[in-house]
Amino acid sequence: MKHNKRTFKNMLSLTLMSGLLLTAPMVWAGEVEKAVEYRQGVMNVFSWNMKAMSDMMKGKTPFDQKVFAGHAKDLANASGLNLMPGFPEDSESEESDALVEIWMEFDDFEAKYKKLGEAARGLSEVAASGDKASLGEALKMTGKSCKACHKKYKN
């Protein structure tokens, strides 16, 4: 009888372990999907604000100092978010334009993101000051920070 109990316990253990092993990839896949959604959401905030400011500077939309400063502040605040949890190891996805080089050169990627934050905070300060003459250069520097990452790490 003991042999049957042990066999039953072993079979039960194997069944439970198999179930865990089979569901773990599904859980991980769900986490990857959440990470991709997070990083894309943050990037959409960047894009929304950069486009609005760029359109004002190019004359595509009327320039409004207060609105511009609001976009600059939102961009600076968004760039203060920790984006790195949106790029966990092995989270490449067909739903994302992120290139594998991000994970191969993660320190460089993170440094470029920090430079974006610095540029965005500088832009926000200039925009808040009302110095329209300096806005173009500050926006250009912020755009260069965006492009430095996109050129190397975006498909």
VMD Tcl script that builds the backbone (N, CA, C; Angstrom):
set m [mol new atoms 465]
animate dup $m
set s [atomselect $m all]
$s set {name element resname resid chain x y z} {
  {N N MET 1 A 0.823 -1.196 0.000}
  {CA C MET 1 A 0.000 0.000 0.000}
  {C C MET 1 A 0.865 1.258 0.000}
  {N N LYS 2 A 2.007 1.217 0.730}
  {CA C LYS 2 A 2.892 2.377 0.753}
  {C C LYS 2 A 3.411 2.685 -0.644}
  {N N HIS 3 A 3.720 1.640 -1.353}
  {CA C HIS 3 A 4.233 1.837 -2.703}
  {C C HIS 3 A 3.218 2.604 -3.562}
  {N N ASN 4 A 1.959 2.272 -3.425}
  {CA C ASN 4 A 0.920 2.950 -4.197}
  {C C ASN 4 A 0.776 4.405 -3.776}
  {N N LYS 5 A 0.895 4.699 -2.474}
  {CA C LYS 5 A 0.809 6.088 -2.007}
  {C C LYS 5 A 1.981 6.896 -2.550}
  {N N ARG 6 A 3.174 6.300 -2.486}
  {CA C ARG 6 A 4.354 6.992 -2.982}
  {C C ARG 6 A 4.225 7.234 -4.490}
  {N N THR 7 A 3.772 6.240 -5.205}
  {CA C THR 7 A 3.588 6.381 -6.644}
  {C C THR 7 A 2.578 7.478 -6.938}
  {N N PHE 8 A 1.479 7.485 -6.177}
  {CA C PHE 8 A 0.460 8.513 -6.358}
  {C C PHE 8 A 1.040 9.894 -6.074}
  {N N LYS 9 A 1.812 10.022 -4.976}
  {CA C LYS 9 A 2.418 11.318 -4.630}
  {C C LYS 9 A 3.405 11.758 -5.705}
  {N N ASN 10 A 4.193 10.825 -6.193}
  {CA C ASN 10 A 5.147 11.165 -7.254}
  {C C ASN 10 A 4.423 11.612 -8.522}
  {N N MET 11 A 3.362 10.891 -8.869}
  {CA C MET 11 A 2.597 11.260 -10.066}
  {C C MET 11 A 1.935 12.627 -9.878}
  {N N LEU 12 A 1.408 12.859 -8.677}
  {CA C LEU 12 A 0.778 14.144 -8.390}
  {C C LEU 12 A 1.811 15.264 -8.479}
  {N N SER 13 A 2.982 15.036 -7.895}
  {CA C SER 13 A 4.055 16.037 -7.955}
  {C C SER 13 A 4.464 16.319 -9.392}
  {N N LEU 14 A 4.628 15.268 -10.177}
  {CA C LEU 14 A 4.997 15.447 -11.579}
  {C C LEU 14 A 3.916 16.201 -12.353}
  {N N THR 15 A 2.674 15.888 -12.062}
  {CA C THR 15 A 1.569 16.571 -12.739}
  {C C THR 15 A 1.564 18.050 -12.387}
  {N N LEU 16 A 1.731 18.361 -11.102}
  {CA C LEU 16 A 1.754 19.760 -10.673}
  {C C LEU 16 A 2.944 20.501 -11.275}
  {N N MET 17 A 4.100 19.868 -11.261}
  {CA C MET 17 A 5.296 20.498 -11.828}
  {C C MET 17 A 5.118 20.729 -13.330}
  {N N SER 18 A 4.547 19.762 -14.013}
  {CA C SER 18 A 4.312 19.918 -15.452}
  {C C SER 18 A 3.376 21.083 -15.712}
  {N N GLY 19 A 2.345 21.182 -14.892}
  {CA C GLY 19 A 1.407 22.295 -15.039}
  {C C GLY 19 A 2.088 23.629 -14.843}
  {N N LEU 20 A 2.945 23.713 -13.839}
  {CA C LEU 20 A 3.676 24.957 -13.594}
  {C C LEU 20 A 4.612 25.283 -14.752}
  {N N LEU 21 A 5.302 24.286 -15.236}
  {CA C LEU 21 A 6.229 24.510 -16.345}
  {C C LEU 21 A 5.500 24.929 -17.616}
  {N N LEU 22 A 4.322 24.405 -17.814}
  {CA C LEU 22 A 3.565 24.764 -19.013}
  {C C LEU 22 A 2.938 26.147 -18.913}
  {N N THR 23 A 2.566 26.568 -17.702}
  {CA C THR 23 A 1.935 27.885 -17.558}
  {C C THR 23 A 2.950 28.998 -17.387}
  {N N ALA 24 A 4.162 28.689 -16.969}
  {CA C ALA 24 A 5.175 29.736 -16.765}
  {C C ALA 24 A 5.422 30.550 -18.031}
  {N N PRO 25 A 5.574 29.923 -19.203}
  {CA C PRO 25 A 5.763 30.737 -20.410}
  {C C PRO 25 A 4.568 31.648 -20.697}
  {N N MET 26 A 3.361 31.188 -20.372}
  {CA C MET 26 A 2.186 32.028 -20.599}
  {C C MET 26 A 2.212 33.240 -19.683}
  {N N VAL 27 A 2.619 33.028 -18.429}
  {CA C VAL 27 A 2.730 34.147 -17.493}
  {C C VAL 27 A 3.808 35.095 -17.996}
  {N N TRP 28 A 4.968 34.556 -18.386}
  {CA C TRP 28 A 6.056 35.396 -18.890}
  {C C TRP 28 A 5.603 36.153 -20.133}
  {N N ALA 29 A 4.879 35.480 -21.020}
  {CA C ALA 29 A 4.388 36.148 -22.227}
  {C C ALA 29 A 3.479 37.307 -21.852}
  {N N GLY 30 A 2.648 37.117 -20.835}
  {CA C GLY 30 A 1.790 38.200 -20.363}
  {C C GLY 30 A 2.590 39.351 -19.811}
  {N N GLU 31 A 3.669 39.056 -19.113}
  {CA C GLU 31 A 4.532 40.101 -18.558}
  {C C GLU 31 A 5.253 40.856 -19.675}
  {N N VAL 32 A 5.699 40.141 -20.683}
  {CA C VAL 32 A 6.359 40.784 -21.831}
  {C C VAL 32 A 5.375 41.722 -22.516}
  {N N GLU 33 A 4.149 41.252 -22.705}
  {CA C GLU 33 A 3.121 42.082 -23.343}
  {C C GLU 33 A 2.880 43.362 -22.535}
  {N N LYS 34 A 2.834 43.238 -21.218}
  {CA C LYS 34 A 2.643 44.418 -20.360}
  {C C LYS 34 A 3.830 45.369 -20.473}
  {N N ALA 35 A 5.035 44.814 -20.521}
  {CA C ALA 35 A 6.237 45.646 -20.641}
  {C C ALA 35 A 6.229 46.404 -21.966}
  {N N VAL 36 A 5.857 45.718 -23.032}
  {CA C VAL 36 A 5.792 46.356 -24.353}
  {C C VAL 36 A 4.740 47.463 -24.341}
  {N N GLU 37 A 3.587 47.191 -23.755}
  {CA C GLU 37 A 2.531 48.210 -23.672}
  {C C GLU 37 A 3.007 49.421 -22.870}
  {N N TYR 38 A 3.718 49.173 -21.778}
  {CA C TYR 38 A 4.229 50.265 -20.946}
  {C C TYR 38 A 5.192 51.141 -21.741}
  {N N ARG 39 A 6.196 50.511 -22.355}
  {CA C ARG 39 A 7.195 51.312 -23.069}
  {C C ARG 39 A 6.578 52.040 -24.252}
  {N N GLN 40 A 5.647 51.400 -24.947}
  {CA C GLN 40 A 5.000 52.073 -26.069}
  {C C GLN 40 A 4.128 53.229 -25.589}
  {N N GLY 41 A 3.492 53.062 -24.447}
  {CA C GLY 41 A 2.683 54.140 -23.887}
  {C C GLY 41 A 3.520 55.357 -23.552}
  {N N VAL 42 A 4.662 55.125 -22.914}
  {CA C VAL 42 A 5.558 56.232 -22.573}
  {C C VAL 42 A 6.070 56.896 -23.851}
  {N N MET 43 A 6.452 56.089 -24.827}
  {CA C MET 43 A 6.947 56.646 -26.090}
  {C C MET 43 A 5.864 57.460 -26.806}
  {N N ASN 44 A 4.622 57.030 -26.695}
  {CA C ASN 44 A 3.524 57.797 -27.298}
  {C C ASN 44 A 3.374 59.162 -26.639}
  {N N VAL 45 A 3.598 59.225 -25.333}
  {CA C VAL 45 A 3.557 60.519 -24.630}
  {C C VAL 45 A 4.673 61.415 -25.159}
  {N N PHE 46 A 5.867 60.852 -25.337}
  {CA C PHE 46 A 6.980 61.631 -25.897}
  {C C PHE 46 A 6.593 62.170 -27.274}
  {N N SER 47 A 6.128 61.273 -28.124}
  {CA C SER 47 A 5.798 61.628 -29.500}
  {C C SER 47 A 4.704 62.697 -29.563}
  {N N TRP 48 A 3.673 62.529 -28.771}
  {CA C TRP 48 A 2.552 63.481 -28.746}
  {C C TRP 48 A 3.057 64.888 -28.442}
  {N N ASN 49 A 3.861 65.005 -27.418}
  {CA C ASN 49 A 4.346 66.313 -26.994}
  {C C ASN 49 A 5.380 66.889 -27.953}
  {N N MET 50 A 6.295 66.068 -28.443}
  {CA C MET 50 A 7.304 66.556 -29.388}
  {C C MET 50 A 6.645 67.053 -30.675}
  {N N LYS 51 A 5.664 66.318 -31.174}
  {CA C LYS 51 A 4.991 66.725 -32.412}
  {C C LYS 51 A 4.264 68.054 -32.214}
  {N N ALA 52 A 3.577 68.207 -31.101}
  {CA C ALA 52 A 2.839 69.454 -30.854}
  {C C ALA 52 A 3.791 70.650 -30.801}
  {N N MET 53 A 4.924 70.486 -30.115}
  {CA C MET 53 A 5.889 71.589 -30.020}
  {C C MET 53 A 6.548 71.857 -31.365}
  {N N SER 54 A 6.907 70.798 -32.068}
  {CA C SER 54 A 7.535 70.940 -33.378}
  {C C SER 54 A 6.598 71.645 -34.358}
  {N N ASP 55 A 5.330 71.259 -34.338}
  {CA C ASP 55 A 4.356 71.903 -35.226}
  {C C ASP 55 A 4.235 73.394 -34.929}
  {N N MET 56 A 4.302 73.774 -33.667}
  {CA C MET 56 A 4.249 75.203 -33.313}
  {C C MET 56 A 5.477 75.933 -33.833}
  {N N MET 57 A 6.641 75.323 -33.652}
  {CA C MET 57 A 7.878 75.979 -34.076}
  {C C MET 57 A 7.962 76.084 -35.600}
  {N N LYS 58 A 7.358 75.142 -36.314}
  {CA C LYS 58 A 7.373 75.157 -37.781}
  {C C LYS 58 A 6.236 76.001 -38.360}
  {N N GLY 59 A 5.376 76.522 -37.502}
  {CA C GLY 59 A 4.259 77.335 -37.972}
  {C C GLY 59 A 3.076 76.536 -38.497}
  {N N LYS 60 A 3.090 75.230 -38.275}
  {CA C LYS 60 A 1.971 74.395 -38.719}
  {C C LYS 60 A 0.739 74.623 -37.849}
  {N N THR 61 A 0.972 74.986 -36.614}
  {CA C THR 61 A -0.105 75.372 -35.695}
  {C C THR 61 A 0.319 76.686 -35.051}
  {N N PRO 62 A -0.649 77.491 -34.608}
  {CA C PRO 62 A -0.292 78.772 -33.992}
  {C C PRO 62 A 0.557 78.568 -32.732}
  {N N PHE 63 A 1.571 79.419 -32.584}
  {CA C PHE 63 A 2.420 79.330 -31.400}
  {C C PHE 63 A 1.673 79.913 -30.208}
  {N N ASP 64 A 1.631 79.139 -29.138}
  {CA C ASP 64 A 1.022 79.571 -27.883}
  {C C ASP 64 A 2.006 79.213 -26.775}
  {N N GLN 65 A 2.608 80.233 -26.171}
  {CA C GLN 65 A 3.640 80.037 -25.156}
  {C C GLN 65 A 3.170 79.114 -24.035}
  {N N LYS 66 A 1.979 79.340 -23.553}
  {CA C LYS 66 A 1.457 78.559 -22.433}
  {C C LYS 66 A 1.274 77.083 -22.824}
  {N N VAL 67 A 0.723 76.854 -23.994}
  {CA C VAL 67 A 0.512 75.486 -24.477}
  {C C VAL 67 A 1.854 74.802 -24.725}
  {N N PHE 68 A 2.786 75.526 -25.348}
  {CA C PHE 68 A 4.118 74.981 -25.601}
  {C C PHE 68 A 4.777 74.584 -24.279}
  {N N ALA 69 A 4.728 75.478 -23.298}
  {CA C ALA 69 A 5.336 75.201 -21.990}
  {C C ALA 69 A 4.684 73.986 -21.334}
  {N N GLY 70 A 3.377 73.830 -21.533}
  {CA C GLY 70 A 2.688 72.655 -20.986}
  {C C GLY 70 A 3.181 71.365 -21.612}
  {N N HIS 71 A 3.364 71.387 -22.928}
  {CA C HIS 71 A 3.897 70.201 -23.617}
  {C C HIS 71 A 5.328 69.913 -23.162}
  {N N ALA 72 A 6.119 70.956 -23.017}
  {CA C ALA 72 A 7.508 70.769 -22.579}
  {C C ALA 72 A 7.548 70.185 -21.168}
  {N N LYS 73 A 6.677 70.673 -20.311}
  {CA C LYS 73 A 6.620 70.155 -18.933}
  {C C LYS 73 A 6.167 68.697 -18.928}
  {N N ASP 74 A 5.152 68.380 -19.731}
  {CA C ASP 74 A 4.684 66.993 -19.814}
  {C C ASP 74 A 5.780 66.067 -20.333}
  {N N LEU 75 A 6.524 66.534 -21.323}
  {CA C LEU 75 A 7.629 65.739 -21.858}
  {C C LEU 75 A 8.696 65.518 -20.790}
  {N N ALA 76 A 9.036 66.581 -20.071}
  {CA C ALA 76 A 10.039 66.459 -19.007}
  {C C ALA 76 A 9.562 65.497 -17.926}
  {N N ASN 77 A 8.302 65.604 -17.548}
  {CA C ASN 77 A 7.762 64.697 -16.531}
  {C C ASN 77 A 7.772 63.253 -17.015}
  {N N ALA 78 A 7.368 63.033 -18.250}
  {CA C ALA 78 A 7.350 61.675 -18.798}
  {C C ALA 78 A 8.759 61.100 -18.891}
  {N N SER 79 A 9.728 61.939 -19.242}
  {CA C SER 79 A 11.106 61.438 -19.357}
  {C C SER 79 A 11.707 61.148 -17.987}
  {N N GLY 80 A 11.032 61.584 -16.936}
  {CA C GLY 80 A 11.462 61.257 -15.580}
  {C C GLY 80 A 10.965 59.894 -15.121}
  {N N LEU 81 A 10.069 59.296 -15.909}
  {CA C LEU 81 A 9.595 57.953 -15.579}
  {C C LEU 81 A 10.719 56.948 -15.795}
  {N N ASN 82 A 10.728 55.914 -14.993}
  {CA C ASN 82 A 11.710 54.856 -15.187}
  {C C ASN 82 A 11.214 53.960 -16.319}
  {N N LEU 83 A 11.779 54.128 -17.471}
  {CA C LEU 83 A 11.372 53.372 -18.652}
  {C C LEU 83 A 11.985 51.972 -18.682}
  {N N MET 84 A 13.049 51.751 -17.924}
  {CA C MET 84 A 13.787 50.497 -18.021}
  {C C MET 84 A 12.952 49.256 -17.698}
  {N N PRO 85 A 11.980 49.305 -16.760}
  {CA C PRO 85 A 11.143 48.117 -16.561}
  {C C PRO 85 A 10.343 47.734 -17.811}
  {N N GLY 86 A 10.228 48.635 -18.754}
  {CA C GLY 86 A 9.554 48.331 -20.009}
  {C C GLY 86 A 10.420 47.534 -20.972}
  {N N PHE 87 A 11.663 47.285 -20.569}
  {CA C PHE 87 A 12.598 46.546 -21.418}
  {C C PHE 87 A 13.251 45.398 -20.645}
  {N N PRO 88 A 12.434 44.501 -20.048}
  {CA C PRO 88 A 13.067 43.378 -19.357}
  {C C PRO 88 A 13.811 42.497 -20.362}
  {N N GLU 89 A 14.785 41.783 -19.868}
  {CA C GLU 89 A 15.570 40.898 -20.733}
  {C C GLU 89 A 14.644 39.935 -21.478}
  {N N ASP 90 A 14.962 39.669 -22.703}
  {CA C ASP 90 A 14.206 38.748 -23.559}
  {C C ASP 90 A 12.776 39.221 -23.823}
  {N N SER 91 A 12.591 40.529 -23.902}
  {CA C SER 91 A 11.233 41.026 -24.158}
  {C C SER 91 A 11.082 41.606 -25.560}
  {N N GLU 92 A 11.882 41.097 -26.497}
  {CA C GLU 92 A 11.685 41.506 -27.876}
  {C C GLU 92 A 10.290 41.032 -28.286}
  {N N SER 93 A 9.641 41.805 -29.125}
  {CA C SER 93 A 8.275 41.478 -29.503}
  {C C SER 93 A 8.006 41.936 -30.929}
  {N N GLU 94 A 7.195 41.175 -31.627}
  {CA C GLU 94 A 6.785 41.575 -32.976}
  {C C GLU 94 A 5.913 42.822 -32.923}
  {N N GLU 95 A 5.336 43.091 -31.755}
  {CA C GLU 95 A 4.460 44.246 -31.575}
  {C C GLU 95 A 5.249 45.525 -31.313}
  {N N SER 96 A 6.564 45.425 -31.313}
  {CA C SER 96 A 7.412 46.550 -30.937}
  {C C SER 96 A 8.458 46.820 -32.010}
  {N N ASP 97 A 8.868 48.070 -32.103}
  {CA C ASP 97 A 9.941 48.456 -33.023}
  {C C ASP 97 A 11.313 48.407 -32.353}
  {N N ALA 98 A 11.351 47.951 -31.105}
  {CA C ALA 98 A 12.614 47.887 -30.369}
  {C C ALA 98 A 13.531 46.828 -30.985}
  {N N LEU 99 A 14.765 47.230 -31.244}
  {CA C LEU 99 A 15.755 46.307 -31.806}
  {C C LEU 99 A 16.470 45.552 -30.693}
  {N N VAL 100 A 16.963 44.377 -31.006}
  {CA C VAL 100 A 17.656 43.528 -30.042}
  {C C VAL 100 A 18.907 44.215 -29.474}
  {N N GLU 101 A 19.441 45.191 -30.196}
  {CA C GLU 101 A 20.634 45.917 -29.733}
  {C C GLU 101 A 20.403 46.596 -28.384}
  {N N ILE 102 A 19.148 46.899 -28.064}
  {CA C ILE 102 A 18.854 47.497 -26.751}
  {C C ILE 102 A 19.403 46.615 -25.649}
  {N N TRP 103 A 19.102 45.332 -25.714}
  {CA C TRP 103 A 19.504 44.420 -24.647}
  {C C TRP 103 A 20.984 44.065 -24.746}
  {N N MET 104 A 21.551 44.184 -25.938}
  {CA C MET 104 A 22.973 43.907 -26.110}
  {C C MET 104 A 23.825 45.060 -25.587}
  {N N GLU 105 A 23.263 46.274 -25.610}
  {CA C GLU 105 A 23.991 47.477 -25.189}
  {C C GLU 105 A 23.126 48.277 -24.210}
  {N N PHE 106 A 22.614 47.580 -23.197}
  {CA C PHE 106 A 21.624 48.181 -22.305}
  {C C PHE 106 A 22.152 49.411 -21.576}
  {N N ASP 107 A 23.418 49.397 -21.168}
  {CA C ASP 107 A 23.983 50.564 -20.470}
  {C C ASP 107 A 23.961 51.801 -21.363}
  {N N ASP 108 A 24.301 51.634 -22.630}
  {CA C ASP 108 A 24.272 52.752 -23.573}
  {C C ASP 108 A 22.837 53.232 -23.789}
  {N N PHE 109 A 21.925 52.293 -23.924}
  {CA C PHE 109 A 20.510 52.633 -24.097}
  {C C PHE 109 A 20.017 53.451 -22.897}
  {N N GLU 110 A 20.344 52.994 -21.718}
  {CA C GLU 110 A 19.928 53.695 -20.500}
  {C C GLU 110 A 20.563 55.085 -20.421}
  {N N ALA 111 A 21.825 55.202 -20.806}
  {CA C ALA 111 A 22.510 56.504 -20.798}
  {C C ALA 111 A 21.847 57.470 -21.780}
  {N N LYS 112 A 21.482 56.970 -22.943}
  {CA C LYS 112 A 20.803 57.817 -23.930}
  {C C LYS 112 A 19.441 58.272 -23.403}
  {N N TYR 113 A 18.752 57.398 -22.698}
  {CA C TYR 113 A 17.458 57.771 -22.119}
  {C C TYR 113 A 17.645 58.863 -21.058}
  {N N LYS 114 A 18.697 58.753 -20.278}
  {CA C LYS 114 A 18.976 59.791 -19.267}
  {C C LYS 114 A 19.279 61.128 -19.936}
  {N N LYS 115 A 19.994 61.089 -21.059}
  {CA C LYS 115 A 20.281 62.334 -21.792}
  {C C LYS 115 A 18.999 62.956 -22.329}
  {N N LEU 116 A 18.064 62.124 -22.748}
  {CA C LEU 116 A 16.767 62.645 -23.178}
  {C C LEU 116 A 16.104 63.381 -22.017}
  {N N GLY 117 A 16.146 62.795 -20.840}
  {CA C GLY 117 A 15.553 63.438 -19.667}
  {C C GLY 117 A 16.185 64.783 -19.373}
  {N N GLU 118 A 17.508 64.847 -19.470}
  {CA C GLU 118 A 18.214 66.115 -19.233}
  {C C GLU 118 A 17.801 67.161 -20.267}
  {N N ALA 119 A 17.749 66.755 -21.520}
  {CA C ALA 119 A 17.365 67.686 -22.587}
  {C C ALA 119 A 15.920 68.144 -22.409}
  {N N ALA 120 A 15.038 67.227 -22.051}
  {CA C ALA 120 A 13.622 67.571 -21.869}
  {C C ALA 120 A 13.433 68.521 -20.687}
  {N N ARG 121 A 14.177 68.304 -19.615}
  {CA C ARG 121 A 14.092 69.226 -18.471}
  {C C ARG 121 A 14.615 70.608 -18.857}
  {N N GLY 122 A 15.687 70.645 -19.644}
  {CA C GLY 122 A 16.212 71.922 -20.128}
  {C C GLY 122 A 15.198 72.638 -21.004}
  {N N LEU 123 A 14.556 71.897 -21.884}
  {CA C LEU 123 A 13.519 72.466 -22.749}
  {C C LEU 123 A 12.375 73.020 -21.908}
  {N N SER 124 A 11.981 72.291 -20.903}
  {CA C SER 124 A 10.886 72.730 -20.040}
  {C C SER 124 A 11.238 74.027 -19.318}
  {N N GLU 125 A 12.476 74.135 -18.857}
  {CA C GLU 125 A 12.919 75.362 -18.178}
  {C C GLU 125 A 12.904 76.553 -19.137}
  {N N VAL 126 A 13.419 76.348 -20.337}
  {CA C VAL 126 A 13.428 77.426 -21.335}
  {C C VAL 126 A 11.990 77.823 -21.678}
  {N N ALA 127 A 11.125 76.837 -21.877}
  {CA C ALA 127 A 9.730 77.119 -22.230}
  {C C ALA 127 A 9.024 77.875 -21.109}
  {N N ALA 128 A 9.293 77.509 -19.877}
  {CA C ALA 128 A 8.658 78.181 -18.738}
  {C C ALA 128 A 9.141 79.618 -18.601}
  {N N SER 129 A 10.377 79.884 -19.027}
  {CA C SER 129 A 10.941 81.234 -18.905}
  {C C SER 129 A 10.326 82.202 -19.916}
  {N N GLY 130 A 9.743 81.660 -20.976}
  {CA C GLY 130 A 9.145 82.513 -22.000}
  {C C GLY 130 A 10.138 83.018 -23.027}
  {N N ASP 131 A 11.368 82.516 -22.995}
  {CA C ASP 131 A 12.415 82.935 -23.928}
  {C C ASP 131 A 12.233 82.220 -25.268}
  {N N LYS 132 A 11.370 82.771 -26.107}
  {CA C LYS 132 A 11.043 82.128 -27.382}
  {C C LYS 132 A 12.263 81.988 -28.287}
  {N N ALA 133 A 13.190 82.911 -28.199}
  {CA C ALA 133 A 14.389 82.859 -29.041}
  {C C ALA 133 A 15.223 81.609 -28.762}
  {N N SER 134 A 15.207 81.113 -27.526}
  {CA C SER 134 A 15.996 79.934 -27.153}
  {C C SER 134 A 15.231 78.625 -27.320}
  {N N LEU 135 A 13.937 78.715 -27.564}
  {CA C LEU 135 A 13.121 77.501 -27.666}
  {C C LEU 135 A 13.542 76.597 -28.818}
  {N N GLY 136 A 13.830 77.179 -29.962}
  {CA C GLY 136 A 14.199 76.385 -31.129}
  {C C GLY 136 A 15.399 75.502 -30.864}
  {N N GLU 137 A 16.430 76.081 -30.272}
  {CA C GLU 137 A 17.643 75.305 -29.979}
  {C C GLU 137 A 17.369 74.236 -28.924}
  {N N ALA 138 A 16.601 74.586 -27.903}
  {CA C ALA 138 A 16.289 73.613 -26.846}
  {C C ALA 138 A 15.458 72.451 -27.401}
  {N N LEU 139 A 14.513 72.765 -28.276}
  {CA C LEU 139 A 13.702 71.710 -28.895}
  {C C LEU 139 A 14.571 70.849 -29.812}
  {N N LYS 140 A 15.472 71.486 -30.539}
  {CA C LYS 140 A 16.385 70.765 -31.432}
  {C C LYS 140 A 17.257 69.789 -30.631}
  {N N MET 141 A 17.772 70.226 -29.492}
  {CA C MET 141 A 18.615 69.357 -28.656}
  {C C MET 141 A 17.810 68.170 -28.119}
  {N N THR 142 A 16.573 68.432 -27.757}
  {CA C THR 142 A 15.714 67.350 -27.266}
  {C C THR 142 A 15.429 66.361 -28.395}
  {N N GLY 143 A 15.143 66.883 -29.572}
  {CA C GLY 143 A 14.917 66.022 -30.731}
  {C C GLY 143 A 16.131 65.172 -31.066}
  {N N LYS 144 A 17.321 65.753 -30.939}
  {CA C LYS 144 A 18.557 64.994 -31.190}
  {C C LYS 144 A 18.703 63.855 -30.188}
  {N N SER 145 A 18.295 64.101 -28.949}
  {CA C SER 145 A 18.348 63.041 -27.934}
  {C C SER 145 A 17.407 61.900 -28.297}
  {N N CYS 146 A 16.226 62.251 -28.788}
  {CA C CYS 146 A 15.276 61.219 -29.233}
  {C C CYS 146 A 15.879 60.419 -30.388}
  {N N LYS 147 A 16.405 61.139 -31.361}
  {CA C LYS 147 A 16.938 60.496 -32.568}
  {C C LYS 147 A 18.154 59.624 -32.274}
  {N N ALA 148 A 18.944 59.989 -31.269}
  {CA C ALA 148 A 20.121 59.183 -30.932}
  {C C ALA 148 A 19.707 57.763 -30.556}
  {N N CYS 149 A 18.607 57.650 -29.841}
  {CA C CYS 149 A 18.099 56.326 -29.476}
  {C C CYS 149 A 17.426 55.653 -30.669}
  {N N HIS 150 A 16.591 56.392 -31.360}
  {CA C HIS 150 A 15.850 55.813 -32.480}
  {C C HIS 150 A 16.786 55.283 -33.554}
  {N N LYS 151 A 17.835 56.034 -33.839}
  {CA C LYS 151 A 18.770 55.640 -34.894}
  {C C LYS 151 A 19.417 54.289 -34.584}
  {N N LYS 152 A 19.732 54.078 -33.324}
  {CA C LYS 152 A 20.471 52.886 -32.939}
  {C C LYS 152 A 19.580 51.735 -32.457}
  {N N TYR 153 A 18.439 52.081 -31.870}
  {CA C TYR 153 A 17.667 51.061 -31.161}
  {C C TYR 153 A 16.229 50.865 -31.630}
  {N N LYS 154 A 15.812 51.575 -32.670}
  {CA C LYS 154 A 14.430 51.429 -33.137}
  {C C LYS 154 A 14.416 50.974 -34.589}
  {N N ASN 155 A 13.527 50.043 -34.874}
  {CA C ASN 155 A 13.371 49.511 -36.224}
  {C C ASN 155 A 12.657 50.509 -37.114}
}
mol reanalyze $m
mol bondsrecalc $m
mol representation Tube
mol addrep $m
